[in-house]
Amino acid sequence: YAVNERDGLLRHLNKAGHADQFLAEAGLTVADGKGFRDVFRDRIIFPIFNLKNDPVAFGGRVMDNSLPKYLNSPETEAFKKSETLFAISIAKDEIRKAGYAIIVEGYLDAILCHQYGFRNAVAPLGTALTSKQLQKLKALTRNVVIIFDGDKAGVSAARRSLTVICENDFRAKVMLLPEGDDPDSFLRKNGASLFRKNLAEAMTPVEFLLKTSKSDRTDTAREALGIIALLKDLILADELLSELSN
């Protein structure tokens, strides 16, 4: 928890011998009209670690309805948001063991997955999934299951993610949750067994597009072909083409 003080962390770290400018470069403080102040105040803090388990940044969530709901450290020499996946340092061994990674949307979704035994879960840092994040995963696996809410926004986010996933030659499946649920709420309400069942029944990209498309069959097929065409792995592309033609 980051206390609700203007410069509580700044004063603590000054006493430990760290200069104001260094703390600003690390993204922990920011200059205002009165000098330097803490970036994170009155927030629950989520430490963000890189693949080597070094802490490189922080995420902070408010506990009321004030905005912004989430605040990340600014980008630094050590931290590039578009290259970092939350929980990858503790998920990496489980990803290798399971043979795939679960990709969810946020910190709490990833944390609840881990608490309920799905320890191969990671999350982007409040942004859409990026190629650079997938490149970090590629050293561990080329198989992913993406989990999104079943509402319109979740379906759209899954579509966008499939595009970047196929561009990077990953084998993907999509697990859609009921509308109004995210992994956090779904696991709390239904437990691990139903989540595991839904995970096992996750849809291929072709199944997902056919199920969720509001277009006619021709336009849906054209959309699926567009995604398949992004794959450089011709064997994987051929599998999806066969599925689509069937």
N, C-alpha and C positions, 0 to 999 in steps of 0.2 A: 504493500500500500504506500502510495506517495502522499505524504501529509499535506494538508491544505495550508501551506505556508508559502510566502513569496520566495524565500531563498533557503529553505531548510537543508536541502541536499547540497546547495552551493557552499553554505557555511561548513557543513560536515566535511566536504571534500577539500575545502580550503585548509581546514585544520590538519588534514592528512597530507598536505603539501602540494596539492594540485592547483595550478594557476587558473585564473578566470578564463583566459583565452583558450587554454587547452580544453577546459570543460565545454566551452562553446563549440570548439571544433569536434568534440566527441558527441555533440548533439544533446547534451544534458542540460545546458543553460542557453539562454538567449539574451541579447542586449536589448534594453528598453531605455526610456528616458531617465531612469533612476540608476542605471548600471546594469548588472546582470541579474537575471532571475531564473528560477527553475522552469524547465519545459513542462514537466509532469507534476501536477498538483491535484490532490483529492481524486486520485484514480487508483484502481486495481492495476498492478503492473504485471505484464507478461514478459519475462526475459526471452529474447530471441537469440538462438545459437546457430552457428554455421555447421556445416557437415563435420568439421573437426571438433565440435563441441566447445568452441570458443564463444562467449557472449559477445555479440556484435551490435545489438540494438535492444530497444524496449518498445512494447506496445502498452498503451494505457487506456482503460475503459472507465467511463464515468459510472456512478452508482445511482444517478437520478436521470432525468430526461434532458439534461443540458447537452448542447452540441459543441464540438463534434463528439459523437458517441465513442469513437475510437480515435486515438492519436498515436502515430508511430514516430519513432526517432527520425530526424531528417537523414538524408543520405550522407555518408561520410566515406573516408578511404576504406573503412572496414565493412561498410554496410551499403549494399545496393538492393533496394526493395524488390526490383524486378528479377533478381537472381537468387532470392532467398525463399526457402519454404519453412514455415513454422513447424517445429517438432521433428525435423529431418534427422537431427543428431541422435535422438532417442528411438526413432523409427527405423533407422537404416538396417540394423541387424534383422528386425522382424520383416522388413520388406524383402531382404535377400531370402529369408527362410520361407516366407509365404509365396514368393515368386511374383508378387504384384504390390502396388501401392494403392491405398485409398486416398483420393483427393477430395477434401471437403472445403467449405467456403471460409470458415473463420476459426479463431483461436479456441473458442469454447466447444465448437463442434469437434475439433481435433482432440481436445482434452477429454471430452466425454467418451469418444471412441476408445482412447487409451484406457480410461477407467473401466470400461465395459469389456476390455480384452482384445480390442481391435487395434493392436499396437503398431500396425503398419500404416497409420493415418497421418497425413500431412495437410497443410493448408497454405495457399498463397496469403500474402499480407495485405488483405483489403483491396486487392486489385484482381483483374482478370488473370487467368493462368497465362504464363509467358513461355516463349521458347527457351529462354535462359534458365528458367526454373526446371523445365523438362530436361535440359541438358545435364543439370545436377542429378536428376533422378536416373538418367540413362546409365550411370555407372553402377546402379543398384538393380534396375529392372527396366524392361521395355513394355511392361503390362500395367495398366492402370484401370481402376474403377472410379468414376467420378460420381459423386452423390450430391444431388441438388433437390431443392424443394419442388413439389409437383405443380406449383402455380405457374402462371405465364412468365414471370420473371425468371424462375428457375429453369424452365424449358429453354428460354432464350439464352441463358447463361451456359447451359449444357451444349447448345448448338455452337456457340462461339468457342467453347473449350474444345469440342470435337475437331474444329478446324485446325487449331494450333497443335493438337495432339497428333492428327494425321500428317500435318506438315513435318512433324518430327519423327515419323515412323514408329509410333507406339501402337500397340494393340489395346483398344479401349472397350470398356463396357460402361453403361450408364444405369445407375440405380436412382429412380425417381421416388421421392417420398410423397405421402399424401399432402394435399394442399394445406398450408398452414403449419406444417411440421418442418423442422430442420433436424439434423442428426442429434443435436442436444436434446430437444424436446421429445423426439421419437424414442430415443433410448430410455429416457426417464419414464415415459409412459408405458412402453412395451417391452423393455428389457432386451438382453443380448440375443435370445433365441430367435425372435421374429426378425430382428435386424440381420442376423446371420442368414436366415431363410431368404430374405429379400436380396441380400448380397449375392447369394448363389443363383438367384433368378434375374440378375442384372441383364439389361438388354444390350445386344450388339448395336453399333451405330445405325445399321440398316433397320433393325427392329424399332429402335428409338424414333427414327425419322418417320417410319410408316405409322407408328402409333400416335405421334404428337403433331404431325403436320396438319395444317388447316387447308392445305392446297389439294388439288385433285391428284390422282395417281401419277399422271405424266409429270407434273411439276415436282412432285415429291421424288420421283425417280431421278429427275434431272438434278435436284438438290443433292441426293445421295451420290450420284455420279460425280458431282463437283467435289464432294468431300473425298471420295475414293481416289479421284485423280490427283489429289495432293500427296498420296503415298508414293514414296520412291521404292519401297519394298514391294516388288512385283508379286511375290507369293501371297503376301497379306492382301494386296489389292485384288488379286484373283479370287481369293476366298470370299471377300465382300461382294465382288461382282457376281459370283455364283449364287450367293445368298440373295442378292437383289433380283437376279433373273428368276430364281425359284419363286 
